[in-house]
């Protein structure tokens, strides 16, 4: 059985990716920070469908904890799958913050940098020795780094996600000698818990966004989770170094 590590698997896109991969016969190690109940729900959903999953705590903004997390991964692989390696990594965990450029503090900048760019970089570096040759990585980026996704208040968030797009290409270049593919998905507006469940608190925002989307609605976690599963599949074996927009045609 192949095994995937998915950060931020307690809700939203990460939860969907975990379930989608499990449905395709992949074992899952998912991470959570704070939302342990959501992580356990993900595990229960996977196990109900006949899959196998383990939830581990991880703060992707604290790179000093990554060696200990790697040890936890090694134990989970050994105890649950009798393996000493894994196949797929999904760098999905994130954080959101909205502030106009002139109102953004250095603390805001540093926090988003640690979670959205530094975290995926050094977590991948820490786990890479455990990944099999011929494996695959998917990074979750954002349409906020693209011209059609620009909205005031997301300069730092968009800049860090744009950095992750570039990092994806460099990873693909350097990891190719081991046959490891690296791609990213760039979600548009998606109904997740980001922004403190913004769409639950402000449902009046949805019709306007849907009107700007070619397919006529906002995104759901499964729209992106399925795309992640697709990029990790054998059908995508000749795709690498790509950033795939998954937005339903926002701004068309």
C-alpha positions in Angstrom: 0.0 0.0 0.0 1.2 3.5 -0.9 1.3 6.1 1.9 0.8 9.8 1.7 1.6 12.5 4.3 -0.9 15.4 4.2 -0.4 18.5 6.4 -3.5 20.3 7.5 -5.8 17.3 7.2 -8.3 18.1 9.9 -10.6 20.1 7.6 -11.2 21.7 4.2 -8.9 20.9 1.3 -6.5 18.7 3.3 -9.3 16.7 4.8 -10.8 16.1 1.3 -7.4 15.1 -0.1 -6.9 12.6 2.7 -10.3 11.0 2.1 -9.9 11.0 -1.7 -6.5 9.4 -1.6 -7.7 6.8 0.9 -10.6 5.9 -1.4 -8.0 5.2 -4.1 -6.2 2.8 -1.8 -3.5 5.0 -0.3 -2.7 5.0 3.4 -2.7 8.4 5.0 -0.7 10.2 7.7 -2.4 13.5 8.3 -1.5 16.4 10.5 -3.4 18.8 12.6 -2.8 21.9 14.7 -5.4 22.7 17.3 -8.3 20.9 15.6 -7.7 17.4 16.9 -11.4 16.6 16.7 -11.4 17.4 13.0 -8.4 15.2 12.4 -10.0 12.3 14.3 -13.1 12.8 12.1 -10.9 12.5 9.0 -9.4 9.3 10.4 -12.8 7.9 11.2 -14.2 8.7 7.7 -11.2 6.9 6.1 -11.5 3.9 8.4 -15.2 3.6 7.8 -14.4 3.3 4.1 -12.0 0.5 4.8 -8.8 2.6 4.6 -6.0 3.2 7.1 -5.0 6.6 8.6 -3.0 8.1 11.4 -3.3 11.7 12.7 -0.2 13.5 14.1 0.1 17.0 15.6 2.3 19.4 13.7 2.8 23.2 13.6 4.3 23.9 10.2 5.3 27.4 11.5 7.8 25.8 13.9 10.6 24.2 11.9 12.5 23.3 15.0 9.9 20.6 15.7 10.3 18.9 12.3 13.0 16.4 13.4 10.7 15.1 16.1 7.8 15.0 13.7 9.9 12.9 11.3 10.5 10.5 14.2 6.7 10.2 14.7 6.3 9.5 11.0 8.9 6.8 11.1 7.0 5.2 14.1 3.7 5.5 12.3 5.0 3.9 9.1 6.5 1.1 11.0 3.6 0.4 13.3 0.7 0.8 10.9 2.1 -0.1 7.5 5.3 -2.1 8.3 7.3 0.3 6.1 10.2 2.6 6.6 9.3 5.0 3.7 6.4 6.8 2.2 5.3 7.8 -1.3 3.5 11.1 -1.4 3.7 14.5 0.4 1.0 17.1 0.3 2.1 20.5 1.7 -1.3 21.9 2.4 -1.4 23.3 5.9 -1.7 27.1 5.9 -2.8 30.2 7.6 -4.8 33.2 6.5 -4.5 36.9 7.3 -6.0 39.9 5.6 -4.5 43.4 6.1 -3.9 46.2 3.7 -0.3 46.8 2.7 0.2 49.8 4.9 -1.5 48.1 7.9 0.6 44.9 7.7 3.0 44.4 10.7 6.3 42.7 10.6 4.9 40.0 13.0 2.1 39.3 10.4 4.7 39.0 7.6 6.9 36.7 9.6 4.1 34.4 10.7 2.8 34.0 7.2 6.3 33.4 5.9 7.0 30.7 8.5 3.7 28.8 7.8 3.3 29.3 4.0 6.9 29.2 2.6 9.5 28.4 5.2 7.4 25.5 6.6 6.9 23.6 3.3 10.5 24.2 2.4 12.1 22.7 5.5 9.4 20.1 6.2 10.0 18.7 2.7 13.7 18.8 3.3 13.3 16.9 6.6 11.0 14.2 5.1 12.7 13.8 1.7 15.1 11.1 2.9 12.1 8.9 3.8 10.3 9.4 0.4 10.7 6.6 -2.2 12.2 7.3 -5.5 9.4 7.8 -8.0 7.2 9.5 -5.4 5.4 12.8 -5.8 4.8 16.1 -4.0 1.9 18.5 -4.3 2.0 22.0 -2.8 -1.2 23.9 -2.2 -0.7 27.4 -3.5 -3.4 30.0 -4.2 -5.1 32.0 -7.0 -4.2 35.0 -4.9 -0.7 34.8 -6.5 -2.2 35.2 -10.0 -3.3 38.3 -11.8 -7.0 37.4 -11.7 -6.9 36.6 -8.0 -5.5 39.9 -6.8 -7.6 41.4 -4.0 -6.6 44.2 -1.6 -5.4 42.9 1.7 -3.7 39.8 0.6 -0.3 41.1 -0.4 1.7 39.0 2.0 -0.4 35.9 1.7 -0.3 36.1 -2.1 3.5 36.8 -2.1 4.2 33.8 0.0 2.0 31.6 -2.1 3.7 32.9 -5.2 7.0 32.0 -3.6 5.7 28.5 -3.2 4.8 28.3 -6.9 8.4 29.1 -7.7 9.7 26.7 -5.1 7.6 24.0 -6.7 9.5 24.4 -9.9 12.8 24.2 -8.2 11.8 21.2 -6.2 10.7 19.5 -9.5 14.0 20.3 -11.1 16.2 19.0 -8.2 14.1 16.0 -7.2 13.8 14.8 -10.8 17.1 12.8 -10.5 15.2 10.5 -8.1 12.1 10.4 -10.3 10.1 12.5 -7.8 7.4 14.7 -9.4 6.5 18.0 -7.8 3.4 20.1 -8.8 1.1 22.5 -7.1 -2.6 23.3 -7.1 -3.8 26.8 -7.0 -7.3 26.9 -5.6 -9.7 29.8 -6.2 -12.2 30.8 -3.6 -13.1 27.6 -1.7 -15.5 26.9 1.1 -13.0 26.1 4.0 -12.4 27.2 7.6 -9.9 29.8 6.5 -10.7 33.3 7.7 -12.5 32.0 10.7 -15.2 30.3 8.6 -15.7 33.4 6.6 -18.4 32.0 4.4 -20.5 30.7 7.3 -20.2 34.1 8.9 -20.8 36.2 5.7 -22.9 34.1 3.4 -23.9 37.2 1.5 -20.4 37.1 -0.1 -21.1 33.9 -2.0 -23.4 35.1 -4.8 -21.0 37.8 -5.9 -18.1 35.4 -6.1 -20.2 32.8 -7.8 -21.2 35.4 -10.4 -17.5 36.0 -11.2 -16.8 32.3 -11.6 -17.4 30.7 -15.0 -18.9 27.5 -13.6 -21.3 29.5 -11.5 -20.5 28.7 -7.8 -17.7 28.9 -5.3 -15.3 26.0 -4.9 -15.8 23.1 -2.5 -13.0 21.2 -0.7 -13.6 18.1 -2.9 -13.0 20.1 -6.0 -9.4 20.7 -4.9 -9.0 17.4 -3.0 -9.8 15.5 -6.2 -7.3 17.5 -8.2 -4.6 16.7 -5.6 -5.4 13.0 -5.8 -5.2 13.2 -9.6 -1.8 14.8 -9.5 -0.5 12.0 -7.3 -2.0 9.3 -9.5 -0.4 7.2 -12.2 -2.4 9.1 -14.7 -0.3 12.2 -14.0 3.0 10.4 -14.2 4.3 12.7 -17.0 3.2 16.0 -15.2 5.8 17.9 -13.1 6.7 21.5 -12.3 3.2 22.7 -13.0 0.9 25.0 -11.0 -2.7 23.9 -11.8 -5.4 26.5 -11.2 -8.5 24.9 -9.6 -10.9 27.8 -9.5 -13.9 26.9 -11.7 -12.8 29.6 -14.1 -12.8 32.6 -11.7 -12.5 35.8 -13.6 -13.1 34.4 -17.1 
